[in-house]
């Protein structure tokens, strides 16, 4: 019952973050009878395009790019849907970026351009800067993903080795620009969502170079050389609206739990840092409520990281968080937890996250799962795969980052 209940809270947070639930009201600022250009990138881009077509019909034209498997289930009319690789770009990412830039450059001066942006757009729209090859950018992406760098740091680097990021997509347009954004970034800084394809950004190439040096980038490539001489990012203008974020998802989960009689506490909407360290801190909070005899649900959002180093473990931040949380709780009766990514994919495998309870450690021992070794190797996928306690829901076509809930009962 506990797993089903926590999963239902998670799914309610996912549903309210989908374009069908959060986007339509923002289109009412435009006439459905005017011609508009729709350009977009991200895991929610196809469904966002579908909602644009639902409102504007064939008056909307353009293109969006989304992740393989995240294509819209309904019609998008004259809005082309392209697919590319995530989290590491591929050749289709380059084709998509060039297509978006080309369409943007041909928009008439007085026509509205609506940019539909969501998490994942940074990898899906990839246009290497002059002097940087796609192969070099792929090595950079893989390095950043394993480095433990935050999404903000990763995107700072990405936008300065790109021809489309850092506001360059919007700068290519002479039209009237409006960005409608589903945020997957803690704090909702527009410069970091999909590497700020359509917004003003004040970071510098020197800052990007410093981030690479901080995390030990030592590849001999054109990237460092490019950053030493890269031009500043363009000046741009336009309207910008966040249509859904982590608060949206967590708040609906909290509200639903309260209607069913639960006391609720939000630890934080914006947790960041190493998954293992956050898990230990959350375990102490849960154990404290347990000692006080308080029945409650503890919610948290944000985006955690896992620094892999030289390990080859598979999994993701939510699975690692739960694995360490289980160890820290030591089988305490009356505590269970779920952690999952709202995009349906946590880390390197197509699972959203996982679930633990007071029996997790004993079941792991019975199945011969070496918890300490799995934690050391960051191999959380193997842990939850062995227990059959993954949360698997497939592509959600949205992304507002992590949804975590600990139940103390």
N, C-alpha and C positions, 0 to 999 in steps of 0.2 A: 504493500500500500504506500509506504513512504517514497519508494522510487517512483511510482506512478504519479504521486502527488507532486513531488518536486519537478518531475519532467513536465507535468502540465503547467506549472508556473513558468518554467523556462519557455515552453512553446507559446504561452500567452505573450511573453516578452518579444519573442521572434515575430509573432503575427502582427503586433502593433507597429513593428518597425519595417514591415514590408511596404513597397510603393503603393499598393492598392489601398492601404490603410492611412498612409501619411502624406501622400503627394498631391492628391486631387485638389484640395482646397487652395493650393498655391497657384494652380493654373487659372483660377478665376480672376486673377489680376489682368488676364489677357482676354481679348475677344476670341471666341472659338472660330470665328470666321476670317481671322487674319492669317496671312502666310507667315510661318515661323520656321526657323532653322533649329533643329534639335541635334545637339552633339553631346556625346557622353562616354564615360569610361568607368568601369568598376563592376563589382560582383552583382550589383543591383541594376546595372545599366539597361539590360534588356527589358526587365519588368517596368522600369521607369519609362522607357520608350513606349511600352505597351499602354501605360496610363496616359502618355502624351497623345498617342493616337486615339485613345478613347475620348479625349476631350477635343482635340483639334481635327480629327479625321484626316483626310487627305490634304488639308492645308498645312500639315506638318511634314517636313522632309529633313533628311540628314542621315546621320550614322552614329552608332554607338559600338563600343567593344566591351565584351564581357568574358568571363572565364569559360573554358570548355565545360559543357554540361550545364551552364547557367543561362542558356538561351531562353527567350520568352516562350511561354506555352500558348499564347494567343497572338493575334495579328499586331504588327507594328506599322502596317501600311507602307508609306514611302520612306520610312526610317529604316535604313539598312542595319542589320545586327551582325557584327563580326565577332569572331571568337579567337582567343589567344591563350597563352600559357600563364599560369600564376602558381607559386609566387616568383618563379624565375621566368623572365621573358623568353620568347622565341621569335622566329622570323615573322610569324603572323602578328606579333606585337608591333614590329616595325612597320609592316604594311598598314596596320590599323592607325598608328600614329600619323603616318604620312597622309592617309585618307582624311582623317579629322582635320589636319592642318590645311589640306587642299580645299576642303569644303568651306572651312572658316574663312579662308582668304578670298573666296568668291561671293561672300554674302554682301548684298547691297547695303549702302550706308544707313538707311532708315529702317531696315528690317530687324525684327527681334531675333536674337539668338538665345536659346535657352540651353544652358549646359546642365546635364544630368550627371552628377558626380557621386561616386560612392567608393568605399574602401576597395583596394585592389587595383585601382586605376593606374597607379604608378608603374606596375609591372606590365599591365595590359596595353598601355600606350607608351611604347618605348622607341625613342628616336635618338640614337647616339649622336653626340656632338661631333663636329668635324674633327678628324684626327683620332677619334675613338672608335674602335670596331665593336660589332655586336658581341664577338667572343670575349673581348675585354670587359664589356658591360656585364655579361653573364658571370664571369669570374667575380666581378665586383658584387653582384647581387648575392651570389652564394657565400662570399666572404662575409657580407654584412649580416645575412641571416644567421650565420653560425657565431658571429662575434659577440652577441649579447648587447649590441647597440640598440637603443630605443628606436621606435618608429620615427620619431622626430629627427633623430640623428641620421637614420638611413635615408630619409627623404631629403634632408639637407644636402647630402652627398649626391643623390640621384638627380636632383633638379639642376645641379651645376655641370652635369655631364650629359645634358639632354638638350634637344632642340624644341621640345614641346612643353616641358614642365616649368615650374616657377613662373606661371602666368603667361607663358609664351603662346598657349592655345588661344586664350582670350585676346592677346595682343595681335594675333593674326587676323582677327575679325574687325571689320569696320562697322559692324552692326551695333544694335543696342543690346548689351550683354546682361543676362541674368543667370545666376548660378543657383540651382536647387540641389542641396547636398544631404546625403545620408552619411553621418559622421562615424568613422571608426577610430577616431583619434581622441585620446584622453585630453579633456579640456577644450576640444572642438576648435583648435587653432586652424583656420582655413588654409594657412600656408603649408600645413602638413598632411591634409587629407588628399590622398592621391597625388602627393607632391605638389599641391597647389597649382594645378593645371590652369586655373582661370582667375587667380587672385594675385594681388600685389604681394611681393615677398622682398624682405629687406636683408636676407642672409647674403653672405659673400662667398666667393670661391675659396678665400683663405680659411673661412670657417669649415668648409667641406674638407679641405686638405688637412686641417687640424684634427678632425674627427677620424679620418683614415689613419693618421699617425698615432692617435690615441689607442686605437684598437689593433695596431700592429700590421697595417697594410704594407707589404714590402714587395709587391709584384712589380716586375719591370714591365711597364706598359705605357700607353699614351695617356692614361687617366691622370696621373700626378702631373705630368707635363702640361696637359690641357688646363688643369686647375690653376697652375701657376700663371697662366695667361688668359684665363676665361673672361669673357665680357660680363658686365653687370647685368642683372635681370631687368626686364623691361618695366616701364611704368604703365599701368593699366587702370581702368575704372569699370564700374558696373555694379549691379545689385547682387546681393548674396544672402541666401537664407538656408539655415540648418532646418531640415524637415523631420529628422529623427536622429537620436543619439542614445548613448547608454542610459541616460536618465529616463528616456521614454520607455525603454524595455523594463528596467528595474521597477519603475513606479507602477506599471500595470501589474507586475508580479506581486508587489507589496499590497496594492489595493485589493487584488483578488484574495490574497491570503487573509487580509483583515476581514473581508466579508465572510470568511469561513471561521472567524473567531480567533485567529492567531495574533499574538503580540509580535510585532516586527521591529527590527532595527536595521538601518543601512550602515554598515561599517564604513563604506566609501563608494561613491559612484566612480571614482577615478584612481583605483589602485594601479601602481606601477612597480617595477622592480623584479628581482629574481623570484620566480614562482615558489621555490623552496622556502625562501625567507618569509614571504607573505603567508605561506601555509602555516609555518610555525607560529607566527603572530596570531593568525586567525584561530589556530587550535587553542591557544591560551585564552582568547576571548570566549570561545565556546565552552571550554572547561570551567571558566569563571561563572558563566551563566548556569552551568550544570550544578556547580557547588552551591549556588544561591537558590537552587530549586526552581528557577524561572524557565517556563516553557516558552520558546520563542523561535522565530526564523531570523537568521542573520544574512542579509543580502550584501553583495558587493559586485562592482563592475570594474571597468578599466581594461588595461592590457598588460599582461605579465610577460616576462622574457625568460628564456633558458639559454645560458651560455654553454654551448656544447664542448668548446675546446677541441681536444683531439678525440673525443668519444664519437662513436658511430650509432648511438642510440636513436630510436625512432619514437615519435610521439608528439606532444605539443605542450604548451604552458599549462593548460587546464588539467591535462592528465598528470603532469608532473606535480602540480599543486595538490591534487587529490592524493597522489601516492605518498607524498611527504606529509600531508594532513593525516592520513591514516596512521602513519608511523608515529606522529606526534600525539595522536589521541589514544594510542595503545589499546584499542578495543574497548574504550569507554562505552558502557551501555547507555542507550538513550541519545545517541548523536549519530546523525547521518548527513550526507552532503552530496550535492551535485555541482559540477562545474562544466560549462560547455561554451563554445564560441557560437555566437548568433548567426554566423555564416554557414554553419553546418560542418566546418572543417577546422580541426584543431591540430595544427602542425603539419606533419609530413604524411598523414594518412587521412582518408575520407571518413573520419569519425568526428562527431561534434565535441565529445568530451567523455566524461564517465561519472560513476556513482560509487560511493563507499558507505559502509555502515559498521556497526559494532562487530560484525562477523567477517569483515574483509581480511584482517590479518590472519585469523585462524584458517579461513578458506585458502588463502595464499600459501600458508604453510603446508596444508594438506596436498596442495597441487605441486609442491616442490618449487615454488617461486621464491627466489632469493631476493627479498625486498631491498636489503642494503646494497647488493650488487647492482640491482636494477636502478636504484636511485643514483648510485655512483656513475653508472653508464648512461644516465638520462634516457633509459629505455622504458618509458611509461606505457607505450603501446603494448609491449609484450606482457606487462603486468595486467592491464585491463582486458587484453585479449584472452589471457589465461583464465581470468575470472568470469569472462562473458559479461562484463559490466560496463561496456561502452554505451554511450548514447549515440545512436545512429539515426539521423533523420534525412540525410541527403542534402542537396543544395537548397538553401533557403531563399536565394536570390536577394539577400539583403546582408548587412553587416554593421552592427553597432558594438562589436567586440564582446568581451566576456560577460557571462551571466553566471554568478555563483550564489548558491544558497546553502547555508548550514542549518539543519533542523535540530533543535535541542528539545527533547520531549521526555 
